[in-house]
Amino acid sequence: MGRISTKLIKKKSREFIKYKEDAFCKDFEKNKQSLKEMTSFGSKKIRNRIAGQITKRMKKPER
């Protein structure tokens, strides 16, 4: 079983992808750096979880 993402993490990841999709890719480290440059989150843990969710969404094929 994996971790369950909260509504906040899912919502923010969708907003970031919608806002600036070309800044993100399928690589977690690059997504983490892009988020770090775009925003100033107070928590590294939340930033990493959002970057992970974005990576997951970018890897998923379009429906």
Secondary structure, DSSP 8 states (H G I E B T S, - for coil): ------HHHHHHHHHHHHH-GGG--S-HHHHHHHHHHH---S-HHHHHHHHHHHHHHHHS---
